[in-house]
Amino acid sequence: MITTKKYCLGIATALLFYSAQAQETKVSIGGRIEGLGNREIRLMDADMKTIGTFQSVQDSFRYETKLNISDQRFYGIHVPSLGNLGPSMKRPAIYFLVSSNKTVIQAKLNNGSLEEEKIVGSPAMIAFTTTYENLPSTKLLKNSSEAYNRAFDAYNNQAQTEENRLWLKREGEKIDSIYQIQRKEITAKISENPNSMVYAMIASQYFTPRNNAKELQEFLGQFGPNVLQQSYYLQKMQASLAQLGKIEIGKKAPDFTLNSDQATAIKLSNYKGQYVLLDFWASWCGPCRKEMPHVKAAFEKFKHKNFNVLAVSIDKDTKAWTKALKEENMPFTQVIDSNDQQSAGKLYMVEAIPTNFLIDPNGIIIAKNLRGEELEKYLKATLD
């Protein structure tokens, strides 16, 4: 997604400073996307929530609003008619930094995807793009990504042969090795200038640790106090570090209420007195669907030994969720974590799926991310 320097501020102090500095400025977001015609466009914030909706007219658009332009957070324009946000071979959105009162986007529509040509009027975006593209590893990564995409297409869209599978595996391993090289390059740059907002941006976009308090502490420890106070993403990571402390093994599982597929409000605390596997998944997540038979098998084997499963979907498309429920035929309670409810995903810092937490009858987290046969082995040792 390191070496450390002891620069981390106290969470409360840093967030207080950040709140005081987070002032908004009136800005204009406009431009032209060749081939777009007359379509609805959404301006999105850094958390992919809609700020406003407007219409393109003969490929051109303009929208005025107030945004924070000082903390280097990404905004986006999304064309819903091109597809939903999320995993896709198409590109229905363009993301950019805003650092002046006028940002102009020049792009084109090609085969159902937005192709970015130029962002004008954003010095922060120019610095980010130029710095990243000038890294020695970036050219290697671009070439390797093109080879990976060819292998991905061959295996997923042409023929799922063993030869194509091995080709895809080899290309994926090449990309992983280049990312490791790039991580070292960026780490060295941060060490030279720990208050660089540009390298803080690049590191936070490409090399953020996932759900590991120790690694996240080390990651934040690279940066100086100025950038920790100013960077939107580093501020979020400091808040995440505090939240991670609440979902470590040995901590009481945070409670939440979500609606089931039967439109019934389900509380996690209703499972008190049982062992419960809190399992986060989604209909579009291939690894989740492959893991589901192991979860079902564990449920059937241990359901008579005070064990239960609460499956939490992070789907935004309820029709896709309902369809997946019928296909998977899961014999335990299903709930969906939609935007209009308390977010269990945020409480449990779910940034990748599948993710699960095993909770004991006292409501204490006793294990995380038990996969495949490991889940059954752990349950056998705990419940038998």
C-alpha positions in Angstrom: 0.0 0.0 0.0 10.1 1.6 6.6 12.2 3.2 8.5 10.9 5.5 11.2 11.7 9.0 12.6 10.0 10.0 15.8 7.8 12.8 14.5 4.3 11.6 15.3 2.1 14.1 17.1 -0.6 13.3 19.6 -3.8 12.4 17.8 -6.0 14.9 19.6 -3.6 17.8 19.1 -3.0 17.1 15.4 -6.7 16.7 14.6 -7.5 19.9 16.5 -4.9 21.8 14.5 -6.3 20.2 11.3 -9.9 21.2 12.0 -8.8 24.8 12.6 -6.9 24.8 9.3 -9.5 23.1 7.1 -10.9 26.2 5.5 -12.8 26.1 2.2 -12.3 28.3 -0.8 -14.7 29.1 -3.6 -13.5 27.2 -6.7 -14.5 26.5 -10.3 -14.2 22.9 -11.7 -14.6 22.9 -15.4 -13.3 21.6 -18.7 -14.1 19.5 -21.7 -14.3 15.8 -22.3 -14.3 15.1 -26.0 -17.1 12.7 -26.9 -19.0 13.1 -23.6 -21.9 15.1 -25.1 -24.7 16.0 -22.7 -24.4 13.8 -19.6 -24.8 14.0 -15.8 -21.6 14.5 -13.9 -21.0 14.2 -10.2 -18.3 16.0 -8.2 -17.1 13.7 -5.5 -15.1 14.4 -2.3 -12.1 12.4 -1.0 -14.4 9.8 0.5 -16.3 9.3 -2.8 -19.4 11.1 -1.5 -21.3 13.4 -3.9 -20.7 17.1 -3.4 -22.9 18.2 -6.3 -24.4 17.1 -9.6 -24.3 19.0 -12.9 -24.7 18.5 -16.6 -22.2 18.6 -19.5 -23.3 20.5 -22.6 -21.7 19.5 -25.9 -18.7 17.9 -24.1 -18.1 21.0 -21.8 -18.9 21.5 -18.2 -18.4 23.9 -15.3 -19.3 23.7 -11.6 -18.7 26.2 -8.8 -18.6 25.3 -5.1 -16.4 25.6 -2.0 -13.6 23.1 -1.4 -10.6 22.7 0.8 -7.6 23.3 -1.4 -4.8 23.4 1.2 -4.5 19.8 2.5 -4.0 18.0 -0.8 -6.9 15.7 -0.9 -8.2 14.1 -4.1 -11.5 15.1 -5.6 -13.2 13.3 -8.5 -15.7 13.7 -11.4 -17.8 10.7 -12.0 -20.0 10.1 -15.1 -22.7 7.6 -13.8 -23.8 6.6 -17.3 -20.3 5.1 -17.9 -20.6 2.8 -14.9 -20.5 2.5 -11.2 -17.4 3.2 -9.1 -15.5 0.1 -8.0 -13.6 -2.7 -9.6 -14.0 -2.4 -13.4 -12.0 -2.6 -16.6 -13.7 0.7 -17.6 -12.9 4.1 -16.2 -16.0 6.2 -15.3 -14.2 8.8 -13.2 -11.2 11.1 -13.1 -9.4 12.0 -9.9 -7.4 15.2 -9.3 -6.0 17.6 -6.7 -7.4 21.1 -6.4 -4.9 23.8 -5.3 -6.2 27.0 -6.9 -9.6 28.6 -7.4 -9.9 27.3 -11.0 -9.2 23.8 -12.2 -9.7 22.7 -15.8 -9.9 19.1 -16.9 -9.1 18.2 -20.5 -10.0 14.6 -21.4 -11.7 12.4 -23.9 -14.2 9.5 -23.9 -12.8 6.4 -25.6 -14.6 3.0 -25.7 -16.7 3.8 -22.6 -13.7 5.0 -20.5 -12.5 8.5 -19.6 -8.9 9.1 -20.7 -7.3 12.0 -18.9 -5.2 14.2 -21.0 -4.4 17.2 -18.8 -5.3 18.9 -15.5 -4.7 22.7 -15.7 -4.6 25.1 -12.8 -3.6 22.8 -10.1 0.1 23.1 -9.1 -0.3 20.3 -6.6 -1.6 17.9 -9.3 1.3 18.9 -11.6 3.8 18.3 -8.8 2.3 15.0 -7.8 2.1 13.7 -11.4 5.6 14.9 -12.4 7.3 13.6 -9.3 5.7 10.2 -9.5 6.3 9.8 -13.3 10.0 10.8 -12.8 10.6 7.9 -10.3 12.9 5.4 -12.0 10.6 2.6 -11.1 7.4 4.2 -12.6 8.4 3.4 -16.2 9.1 -0.2 -15.2 5.8 -0.4 -13.5 4.0 1.1 -16.5 5.5 -1.5 -18.9 4.9 -4.3 -16.5 1.3 -3.2 -16.0 0.7 -3.4 -19.7 2.0 -6.9 -19.8 -0.1 -7.8 -16.7 -3.3 -6.4 -18.4 -2.6 -8.6 -21.5 -2.2 -11.7 -19.3 -5.3 -10.7 -17.3 -7.4 -10.4 -20.5 -6.0 -13.7 -21.8 -7.0 -15.6 -18.7 -10.3 -13.9 -17.7 -11.7 -13.1 -21.2 -10.2 -15.6 -23.6 -9.3 -18.9 -22.0 -8.7 -20.0 -18.4 -6.0 -22.4 -19.3 -3.2 -23.5 -17.0 -0.7 -21.7 -19.4 -2.6 -18.4 -19.1 -3.0 -18.8 -15.3 0.8 -19.2 -15.0 1.4 -16.2 -17.3 -0.9 -14.1 -15.2 0.8 -15.3 -12.0 4.3 -14.4 -13.4 3.2 -10.9 -14.5 1.6 -10.3 -11.1 4.8 -11.3 -9.3 6.8 -8.9 -11.5 4.5 -6.0 -10.5 4.9 -6.9 -6.9 8.7 -6.8 -7.1 8.6 -3.4 -8.8 6.3 -2.0 -6.1 8.9 -3.1 -3.6 11.6 -1.2 -5.5 9.3 1.8 -5.7 8.6 1.7 -2.0 12.3 1.9 -1.2 12.7 4.8 -3.6 9.9 6.8 -2.0 11.1 5.9 1.5 14.5 7.3 0.7 13.0 10.5 -0.6 10.9 11.0 2.5 14.0 10.4 4.7 15.7 13.3 2.8 12.7 15.6 3.2 10.2 14.4 5.8 8.0 17.5 5.4 7.4 17.0 1.7 3.7 17.1 0.9 4.3 15.6 -2.5 6.0 12.5 -1.2 3.5 12.3 1.6 0.8 12.2 -1.1 2.5 9.6 -3.2 3.3 7.3 -0.2 -0.3 7.6 1.2 -1.8 6.7 -2.2 0.4 3.8 -3.0 2.0 2.3 0.1 -0.3 2.8 3.1 -0.2 -0.1 5.5 -3.5 -2.0 5.8 -5.1 -2.6 9.2 -1.8 -3.1 11.1 -1.2 -0.7 14.0 2.5 -1.3 14.2 3.1 -0.8 10.5 0.9 2.3 10.4 2.7 3.8 13.4 6.0 3.2 11.6 4.6 4.6 8.3 3.5 7.8 10.1 6.8 8.0 11.9 8.6 8.9 8.7 7.0 12.3 8.4 7.8 15.6 10.0 5.3 17.6 12.1 4.4 20.0 9.4 3.2 17.5 6.9 1.4 15.5 9.6 -0.6 18.5 10.5 -1.3 19.6 6.9 -1.9 16.4 4.9 -5.5 15.2 4.7 -4.5 11.6 4.2 -1.9 11.5 7.0 -4.6 13.0 9.3 -7.0 10.2 8.4 -4.3 7.7 9.1 -3.7 9.1 12.5 -7.4 8.8 13.2 -7.3 5.2 11.8 -4.4 4.4 14.2 -6.6 5.4 17.1 -9.5 3.3 15.8 -7.3 0.3 15.1 -6.5 0.2 18.8 -10.2 -0.5 19.5 -10.4 -3.6 17.3 -7.3 -5.4 18.3 -7.5 -9.0 19.6 -8.5 -8.8 23.3 -10.7 -5.7 22.8 -14.5 -5.6 23.1 -16.0 -5.7 19.7 -17.7 -2.4 18.7 -21.5 -2.8 18.5 -23.6 -1.8 15.5 -27.0 -2.2 14.0 -27.7 -3.1 10.3 -30.7 -4.3 8.3 -30.9 -7.9 7.2 -32.1 -9.2 3.9 -35.5 -9.7 5.7 -35.5 -5.9 6.5 -35.0 -6.7 10.2 -32.6 -4.6 12.3 -29.8 -6.8 13.6 -27.4 -5.8 16.4 -24.1 -7.5 16.8 -24.7 -7.4 20.6 -27.7 -9.7 20.0 -25.1 -12.5 19.6 -23.7 -12.1 23.1 -23.3 -15.5 24.7 -22.3 -17.1 21.4 -19.1 -17.3 19.4 -19.8 -15.3 16.3 -17.8 -14.9 13.1 -18.2 -11.3 11.8 -17.6 -11.8 8.1 -17.2 -8.8 5.7 -17.7 -9.6 2.0 -19.4 -8.3 -1.2 -21.1 -9.8 -4.2 -18.4 -8.5 -6.6 -15.5 -9.8 -4.6 -14.1 -13.0 -6.2 -12.0 -14.0 -3.2 -15.0 -13.5 -0.9 -17.1 -15.8 -3.0 -14.3 -18.5 -3.1 -14.0 -18.3 0.7 -17.7 -18.6 1.3 -17.8 -22.5 1.1 -15.3 -22.6 3.9 -17.5 -20.3 6.0 -20.6 -22.3 5.3 -18.8 -25.6 6.1 -17.6 -24.2 9.4 -21.1 -23.0 10.3 -22.7 -26.4 9.6 -20.0 -28.2 11.6 -20.0 -26.0 14.7 -23.5 -24.4 14.8 -24.5 -26.9 17.5 -21.5 -25.8 19.6 -22.5 -22.2 20.3 -21.1 -20.9 17.0 -22.8 -18.5 14.6 -22.0 -16.3 11.6 -23.0 -12.7 10.8 -22.2 -11.9 7.2 -21.9 -8.1 6.5 -22.0 -7.1 2.8 -20.4 -3.8 1.8 -22.3 -3.9 -1.5 -23.8 -0.6 -2.6 -26.0 -2.3 -5.2 -28.7 -4.1 -3.3 -29.9 -6.0 -6.4 -26.4 -7.5 -6.9 -26.3 -8.4 -3.2 -29.8 -10.1 -3.3 -28.7 -12.0 -6.4 -25.5 -13.2 -4.7 -27.5 -14.3 -1.6 -29.6 -16.6 -3.8 -26.5 -18.0 -5.6 -24.5 -18.6 -2.4 -27.4 -19.9 -0.4 -25.8 -18.9 2.9 -27.6 -20.5 6.0 -26.8 -17.6 8.4 -27.9 -14.1 8.9 -27.1 -11.5 6.2 -26.9 -7.8 6.7 -25.9 -5.0 4.3 -23.7 -2.0 5.3 -25.3 0.8 3.2 -24.5 4.5 3.4 -27.7 5.5 5.3 -26.9 3.3 8.3 -24.2 3.1 10.9 -21.2 1.8 9.1 -19.8 -1.4 10.5 -17.1 -1.3 7.8 -15.8 2.0 9.3 -16.0 0.7 12.9 -13.9 -2.3 11.9 -11.5 -0.5 9.5 -12.5 -2.7 6.6 -10.3 -1.6 3.6 -10.0 -5.0 1.9 -12.2 -8.0 1.7 -12.7 -10.7 2.7 -12.1 -9.7 6.3 -13.4 -11.4 9.4 -13.3 -11.2 13.2 -14.1 -14.0 15.6 -15.8 -12.8 18.7 -16.3 -14.8 21.9 -19.5 -15.1 24.1 -18.3 -12.1 26.2 -18.1 -9.9 23.1 -14.3 -9.9 23.0 -12.4 -10.2 19.7 -10.3 -13.4 19.9 -9.0 -13.8 16.3 -8.9 -12.1 12.9 -8.9 -13.1 9.3 -9.2 -16.9 9.7 -9.2 -18.3 6.1 -10.0 -21.6 4.6 -9.0 -24.6 6.7 -7.5 -22.3 9.3 -11.0 -21.2 10.4 -12.1 -24.8 11.0 -8.9 -25.7 12.9 -9.2 -22.6 15.1 -12.9 -23.4 15.9 -12.1 -27.0 16.6 -9.4 -26.1 19.1 -11.6 -23.5 20.7 -15.0 -25.1 20.8 -14.3 -28.9 21.1 
